Amino acid sequence: MHERVRKTRRSLAFFASFHILRGPLWSLTLSHALIGLYLSARLGLYPALSTAFHLNYQQIGLIGTVTTLVASLAQPAFGWLGDRHGLQRLLLPWGVAWLGLGTGLLGLAPGYSVLVGLAGASVLGVAAFWPLGAAAVTASTPPQQRGTAFAIFQTGGNLGAVAGPLVANALLSAAGLSGTVWLIPASILMALLLLITLQPVNLPARALPDGLKADRLALGGLLLTLAVMAAAALILTGLNTYLALLETGRHVSQATASQELSLLFAASAVGPFLAGPLSDRAGRPPIMAACLAGSVLASLSFLFAPLPWRGPTLAITGILVAGAATLAVLFAQELQPGSPATAAGVVQGLGYTLAALGTWVLGALADRWGPIQALSTLAIVAALGALAALALTRARRFN
């Protein structure tokens, strides 16, 4: 009898977890998927743009650098605007529409300068959506389900990123570069959907007008969370950037290297979905610490294991590190409940800025030491991130 009651309670708890989808989470997740699709579709356009404008690697790299820096560095500013002036309902739809418009016009750019300008200006939409979307998910979800809700939100973006290159290839095959304009209507429709479904976000009474003003413990916790985010972002960015070069340099075929890269993307989509619900039960810092600590062994195993074992160890690395990154953004908001969008923007934006700089350093080390030795330093980065997550247990009274 008691066993039947326990099973019934577990079943009810499982189905109750879907209650969170009745709020704005579903529209935010769909929007995040479209954001991810646009960003990865742009990568799929690079070969065609390179041919059309006769671009070299440095010129293509400049497009990527400009978009990364604009999207990352502008996030804290948009987060502050959302927290101080309550502009989430306007900035979230605008962000989706602006990114879609700019991405759709890339194929019509008359020259390289306009191309760089469009690419950089359009990711202001990303900078607006990411912190404000994260804050909206947190604000509309009960505390005991935030990990699960945030995992769903993040997974939507990751799945959209998987589809982006396929969509770009289909448009290029059907209409050439001018086919990118067909990316615009979806962003307009999604912006309208957000306008209809989003509700005003009511900040807690302790909200402060200048966003991140807090006591020393909360500020210290935010800096430690930034360290966790930067570590996770550097590992993911470093592997994404150098994986194919590493494997082809180890005499692995280009096809196999591409499959491994796709596996890493897929694993990064799974990680948040596993780490989020676990953190609802065990807390954010312990799961972040466990994820990054586990990635030390997993990443080293990938680098030094024979080929048959590289796929599984790479997938484990992606799952663990992506899970830690997702929880870092969520925990930052819980540390600063009066300014969640600003906190999310600072941690995610500055985290990926530091990761971009770290990826450049990894490249320099790879030229000097070799790629395996350079990427082995990511294990040290993971260990430091795990220590930062353990130190965050002091800040759990804000959770």
N, C-alpha and C positions, 0 to 999 in steps of 0.2 A: 504493500500500500504506500509506504513512505517513498519507495523507489519510483512508483508511478507519479507521485506528487512532484518529486524532484525533476523527472523527465518533462512533466507538463510545464513546470516553471521555466526550464531551460528553453523549451519550445516557444513559450510566450515571450521570453526575453529576446529570442532570435527574431521573431516576427515584429516585435515592438521596435527593434533597431531600424526598421524601414520607415518608421513614423517620421524620421527626420527628413525624408524626401518630400513630405507634404509642404514644407516651407519653400523658401527661395533657393534651397540647395540645388535642386534639379536644374533650374535655369542658369545658376552660376556655374555649375559643372559643365553644362552644354557650352556656355560661353567660353569657359577655360579650354575646352576641347577645341573650339574654333580658333582661339588664340594660339594654341600649340600647333594646330594645322597650318596657320599662316606662317608662323616662324620657321617651321621645318620645310614648308613649301618654298620659302625664299632660298633655302640652301639648295633645293633641287633646281632652282632657276640659274644658279651660278654658271654651270657649263654653257648654257645657251647665251647668257649675258656676256660671258667671256668671249665667245665666238663673235657675237654681234658687235661688241665694242673693242675687240682685240686687246683684252685685258691680260695682264700677267698675274702671277701669284701674289705679288705685293699689292697690286691694285684691288684684287679680290679680298685680300686680307684686310685692307683698309676699310672696306665695306663692313666686314664682320666686326672689326674693332670699334668702329663708330657706333654701330647698332648696339653692341654690348655695353659700351660705356654710357650711352644716352639712356638706354633702358634701365641700367643699374643705378646710375647716379641720380636720376630724376625720381626714383621711387620714394625716398624720404620726403621730398617736397610734396608730391601728390598725397602721400599718407597724411602729412600735416594739414593739407588743405581739407581732406576729408574729415579729420578729427576736429579741427577748429571750426569749420564752417558747415559741416554736415552736407557735403556735396556728393555723397556716395551715389545717390539716385541719378544724378546727372553725369558724373564722371565715369561711372562704370559703363553705361551704354555708349558714351562718347568714346571711351577707350577702344571698345570692340569695333565701332564704326570707323574710327580714325585709322586703326591698324589695317582693317580690311580695305579701306580706300587707298591708302598708301601702297599696300602690297599689290593691289589690282592695277595701279598705275605704273609699277616698275617696268613692265613690258613695253610701255609707251614712252619711256624716257628718251629724249632726243640725244643725250650725251652722258658722259661719265660723271660730270659734276652734278648734273640734275639727278642722276641715279643715286649717288652718295647722299645728296640732300634728301631725297625722298625716303631712302632707307633709314636715315637717321631720324628724320622728323616723324615718320610714321610709328616708330617704336615708342614715342611718347604715349601712345595708346596702351602699350604693354605696361609702361611705368605707372600709368593710372590704374589699370585693371588689377595688377597683381596684389599690391598691398590692400587696396580697398575691397577687392573680392575676398581676400583672406579674412579681413576684418568682418565683412558681412556674414561669412560662413560662421565665424566664431560667435557673433552677436545673436544669430538666429538659431543657435543650437544649445540645448541644455549642457551644462558642464560635463556631465558624465558620459556624453556622447560626442564630445567635440573631436576626439581623436578619430573616431569612425567617420564623422562628417568631413573633417579636413582631409582624410585619406581619400574619400570619394572625390572630393574637389580636385586634389592633386592628380589622382589617377585619370580623371577626365582630360586634363591637360597633357599628360603623358601619352594617352591613347591617341589624342589628336595629332601629336607630333609624329607618331608612327605612320599616320595616314597622309601627312603632308607631302612627302616626296612622291607618293603614288598619284596624288591629285595634280601636282605640278607636272609630272610626266604626261598624264592624260591630257591636260590642257595644251601643253607644248606640242604633243602629237596631233591634236585636233586642229589647232589654230595658230601655232607658233607663239612667239612672245606676246603678241597682241591678245592671246587667249587669257592672259592674266586678269583682264577686266571682268571675267566671269566670277572672280573671287569676291567682287564687291557686293552683289545682292545679298549673299548669306550674312554678311556683317550688318547690313541695314536691318534685315529681319531679326537678327539676334539682338540688336540694340533695342528694337521695338518690344521684343519679348521681355528684356530686362526692365524696361520702363513700366511694363504692365505688372510684372510679378514682384519687383522689389518693394519692400516696405521701408519707411524711415528707420534709421538705426539710432536707438536711444542709448547714449553713452551713460555709464554709471555716474552717480553724483560726484565721485571723486575726480572726475575729468578736470584737467587743468588747461588753461588757455594756451600755454606754450608747449603742450604735447608731452615732452619727455622729462619734464622736471619731476624728480622723484628722489626718495632718500637713497643713501649710499648703497644699501644692500640691493635695492631694485636695480640701480644703475650698474652695479657690479655684476648682477645676474644677467643683465642685458649684454654686457661686454663678453661675458663667458659664453652666452648663447651665440653671439656673433662669431666667437672663436670656433664653436662647434659647426656653425653654418659654413664658415670659410673653409674649414678642414674638409667637410663633406663635399662642398662645391668644387674644391680644388681636385679632389680625387676623381669625381665624375668628369669634370672638364678635361683634366689631364688624360684620362683614359679615352674619352671621346675624341680628343684631338690626335693622340699619337698611337692609338691602337692599330690602325691599319698599317701605318709605317713600321711599327714594331714587328708585326706579324709577317709582312712581306719581306722585311729584312731578315727574318728567321726562316726564309724560304718556304713560307706558307703561301698558297695561291691567293690571288686577289679575291676570288669568289669566297673562299673560306674566311678571309679577313673581313669581308663585308657581312658574312653571316654572323661572325662574332660581334661585330658592331651592332647589328640588329638585335642580337641576343642581349647585349648590354642595355639597349633602349627598352626592350621588353621587360627585363628584370627591374629596371628603374621604375616602370609602371606598376609592378607588383609590390615593390618594397613599401610604399606608403600604405597600401591596403592591408598589409600585415602588421606594420608597426603602429598604425593609428589605433585600432581596437585594443591591442596589447597595452598601449600607453594609458588607455582609459581605465585599465585595471591596476597596472603596476606603477603608473606615474611616468611623466615625460623624461626626466633626467636619467633614471635607471635604464630605460629602453634605448635612449640615445647612446649612453655609455656602452651598453652591451653591443649595439649595432656597430659602433666604430671599433670597439675592441675586437669583435669577430672579424671585421674587415682587414685587420692587420694580417692575420694568418691567411685569409682568403686571397688577398691581393698578392702576397708573396708566393702563394701556391700557384696562382695563375702565371706569374712571371717565370717561375722555375720548374713547373710541372711539364711532363711530356704532353704532346698535342692532344691525346684523347681526354686529358683531364682539364684542359684549359677552358673549355666551354662551361662545365659545371662550376668551376671555381670563379670564373668571370661572372656568371649569373649570380652566385652567392654574394660576390662583392657588390654588384649593382643593387641587389635587393637590400642589403644591409645599409649601404651608404645613402641610398635614396630615402630609406625609412628615417634615418637620422636627420637628413636635411628637412624633410617634411615636419618632423616634430620640433625642430629648432624654430621654424617660423611660427608654429602654433604656440610654443612655450613663450616666445618673445611677447606675443599678444597677452598671454595670461600674466606675465610679469608687469605689464603696463595696461591694465584694464581701462584706464581713462583715455588712452591714446593708442588703441590697437593697430590702426592702420599705419601710424607713424612708426611704431615698433616693428611691424612686419616689413615696412619699406626699408628701414635702417638695416635690419638683419639680413634680409634677402638681397637688397640692392648692394650694400657694402660687401656682403659676403661674396657675391659673384664678381664684384670689382676686384677684390683681393685674389679671388681664384683666377681671374683673367691675367693678373700680373704674375701670379705663381706659375701659371701655365707657360708664360714666356720664359720664366727662370728655368722651368723643367726642360724646355727646348734647348736653352743654352747649356744646361748640364748634359743633355743627351749628346750634343755635339762634342762635348769635352770628354765625357766618361763612357758614352754609349747609352742606348735607350733603356736597356734592362737595369743598369745601375742607377740611372736617373729616376726611372719610375719606381725603383725600390724605395726611394725616399718618401713615397706616398704612405708607406707603412708607418714611418715616423710621424707623419702628419696625422694619420688616423689615431695613433696612440696619444698624441697630444690633445686631439679632439675628444677622445674618451676621457682623459683626465679632466678636461674642462667641463664635460658633462657630469662627471662625478662631483665636482666642486659645486655644481648647480643645486645639489640637494639642500644647501644652506638657504636657497631662495624659495623652497617649496611652499613656504607659508603664503606666497603670493599666488600659488596655483589654484 
